[in-house]
Every structure is written in structure tokens, then in C-alpha cells.
């Protein structure tokens, strides 16, 4: 029977699972991972620490496996020396905003970026961060042009360590602002515009690369194939059989990704992306990215000195008139305003801890609802939301999500959906199961339906919209 070592490399930890048919998990391992915040808007990670967390998560797992799968954080980028394999500097997180000025300088490329890559010109996406790294560590681009300097997203960094090859999976590559998503190839004009030589970029491969490892990793011996690679949000969509019509996937992690399979050419406030290059070829999707959802809850838990369950309990007694707009690093979809600032709106002398807790939880539901509205406007009605991620543990948040979005919210009871999705695809690549088997799979879930009226939803969303407008005031307007 086919068995997969599924590695889920996330922002705050790396998990390792042994996954068999029907999502049967027989072993688990995990390792924590730190972030640093050296300046306002800067979010860094140690690329070597990311690799060591992968190794640590697999230690102690001894079962034999037929293949390995990767699900990874996406827009985070690493630059390294090809001869030593060592990083040239920190990994710049997908949350990092230091490249705002680069994007503003390249504003003339916004139309080309949108039409060819499906993305917006925004510092969250990898291209501007790669330009910053090259400016800092290979200013004249001599190393990048000769291949002595390699750059890539986390999937590329891990594939380099595992296989010795400079590769990146198509879905991850589509998050860089450098990939022509129609041709599934690096775009020379955009690479030149961002100052990123094509020579330093990895080869784009399918989501089922079947590349043998040159080293052992935990239970996987040298020669074991890397059978599947997916971005974490794409993997969660795959685990939900997201290619089936009628649903929108929402992952509640550090940030949130709302994704729906779609071939739409235009989507206001959303990105067009490659979901995966799998059994049926290239599958495309619409996506909205929220920069701070679970991170908002963690921030307030630390501030108030409470746990996540305690925060949810506090929120139940809060007033709905206080709003928190968590624009800690600007706002993502559907606003894409890198200059937006965090705002607490509606405070008075009676505002207390419960009100702040409610505002934090509701900020997640409001942001997701804004993206769901954009998905519906693009032609994919968001009537059913397939929810996963840590914040779904709060029943209160999930009920508020159903009320505010006026949608059915179906919460997965499987806690490691990204790892399971990459394992699902690996099993197909290895011949252990089929897409039809995955479609027939019984998935444990529970659901929430709206308990308020559509009119009430409109009223509460109007209050949120006013708070967002205040967060987006320019400095000149504020003065």
C-alpha cells in the first residue's frame, strides 16, 4: 500500500506526516520556527533554520515510505550561493513589506504584471523581494547572471537541499509576479523590469515532479522520489477536492487564503493563479490573500495575556460597535493597499477586553467576507465556504463568518489539510490511488449556517467598511 512522507513547511512550524490511502495518518512530527521583525514592516526568517526544521520534524519517524510530498509557504524568498549552498541573507517572509518602494518605482509595470501573471504589483509577491535581496547581496547581478547566485521560493529552497536541482513548482512560481501563467514560463520583460536575471531562477516543473532525492530525510531513503509539491493554500484546496464545482476554500492561518478553481480572465481585487499542474494538466484559480488573520488573534492574545480559546470566550461578551482593522503591514485583498495602517475604531471610555477580543475575531470574518464578495462578483458564487486552519477551532468565529458572509461554512475536522493535500497528489503520481478515489473520499466536517438575516449582515458590514476607509486614509488626509 502506498505511503507518503508529507512535509508541510509553514510560517511558524514544519510538520511531517506519514499518510496512506483515505487520509490515514500513522505518524506525526513537528518542529517550531521563529520569525524576526528587525524594522517596521520587515519580517524575516533564517533559511537554514527552515531547512533544519524540516529535518527535525522527520526525526523519530521510522515507517517506510514510497515518496515524499511538500506543501510550503509560498511568496517567501531565499537567495543562496550555488557553490556552498548557504543563504546569502535572511529569507524574506511573504509578510515582509520592505519592497514597497520598489513596487512604487515600478508602477509603470502594473498593467503588464496583472495581464501576464494574474497578480497585482504588490510587495507581498516574490519579485520585488527578490530584487531587494539581489540589490543587497549581488548588486551588479554578476552572480545572478552566471548562476552563482540562486534565488527561489521555499519549495525551490527545499528541492535544492533534497535533490541538488534548482526547481520550482508551477503553482509556487505563479506567486512571484515573474511567471506568465498562460505560457507557464518566466516572462523576460518582467524579469528585466524587476532586475531579476532569468539565469538565477529555477526551472519550472509540474506539481508532480517525481525527482529522486540525493539524500535521506527521516524515513525516506536516498533515491525516494519527491512525488508532489504544492503551495500550502493550493494543497488545502486539493485536499478538499477543490476542483469540484460550487465551493470556495478559505484557509485561516497566520494570514488567510481564499481560493476557488476558475478560468476567469478578470477578477477585481483578486489574483489569478495556477492552482496546480497535475493529472488533468494546468488548473487555474482565483485567490484573495489576507495578510493578517490568525496573526491578529495571536497578537491580541499576547497583548492581553490569554490563550486563543480564552480570547474566543471573551469575544462572546463584546460589543459589535468596535472594529479592528489589522493593517499591520497594509491590507491585502480585495483592497491591496500597502500604505493602509492599523485602526481601532468605535472606542469609548467603556471599551474593555471583551470588546477588543470581539473586534479581533470579527476582523477575520469581515476580511474573508470581503474576499468572498469579490469571488462571487467574478462569477463563482461563494455559497459554500470550505474552511480549514487553526482559527476554525473557534465555533464563535465560524458562526460569525456564516452570519456576515451569509454563506454555509463547512469546517474540516482534519487538522493538517495542507499536508494531506500534497500527500493526495503524491499518491496519484505514485499510482497508489486515483482522482476518482479522492472524489469519493469521506471527509469529516461540521458546518455552520447563517443565524441572522441578510439585512443584518449588510448593516454590520457597513460599519466595518467605514473602519476600513479610515485605515486607508493617506497621511495628508489624516493631517
Secondary structure, DSSP 8 states (H G I E B T S, - for coil): ---EEEEEE-SSEEEEEEE-GGG-EEEEEEEE---B--STT--EE-HHHHHHHHHHHHTT-----SEEEEEE--S-EEEEETTT--BSS-EE-TT--TTHHHHHHTGGGHHHHHHHHS--S-TTSHHHHHHHHHHHH-TT-HHHHHTSEEEEEHHHHHHHHHHSS-EEEHHHHTTSS-EETTTTEE-HHHHHHHT--GGGS-EEE-S---EE-SS-BTTB-TT-EEEEEEEHHHHHHHHTTTTSTT-EEEEESSSEEEEEE---S--TT-EEEEEEEETTEEEEEEEEEES-SHHHHHHHHHHHT--HHHHHHHHTT--TT-EEE--TT-B-TTT-BTT---EEES--TT--HHHHHHHHHHHHHHHHHHHHHHHHHTT----EEEEESGGGG-HHHHHHHHHHHTSEEEEES-S-HHHHHHHHHHHHHHTSS-HHHHHT----EEEE---S-HHHHHHHHHHHHHHHHHHT--HHHH-
